[in-house]
Amino acid sequence: MQLYKINSTILTGLLGVSIIIYGVIFSYSGYTGCTGKEYSFLNHFVSELGQYKCSPKANIFNLSLIFGTLFLIPYYL
């Protein structure tokens, strides 16, 4: 019975991280920014993907953070 709890906890953590990574990758693939430059992890902050005025896919990024965090909370507890 305890083995089932460990597996569901690990699955919950992996699912939460996967949702957030998917949101980041999907958002930066079409990012042009306010200045018209493409997104680069070296030149931009990750939070810039969630700005509505600069990022066309900000909704997807912000929702991925919300839903990914909902799965990570039980994992951390």
Stockholm file with secondary structure:
# STOCKHOLM 1.0

chainA/1-77         MQLYKINSTILTGLLGVSIIIYGVIFSYSGYTGCTGKEYSFLNHFVSELGQYKCSPKANIFNLSLIFGTLFLIPYYL
#=GR chainA/1-77 SS CHHHHHHHHHHHHHHHHHHHHHHHHHHHHTCCCTTSCCCCTTTSCGGGGGCTTTCTTHHHHHHHHHHHHHHHHHHHC
#=GC SS_cons        CHHHHHHHHHHHHHHHHHHHHHHHHHHHHTCCCTTSCCCCTTTSCGGGGGCTTTCTTHHHHHHHHHHHHHHHHHHHC
//
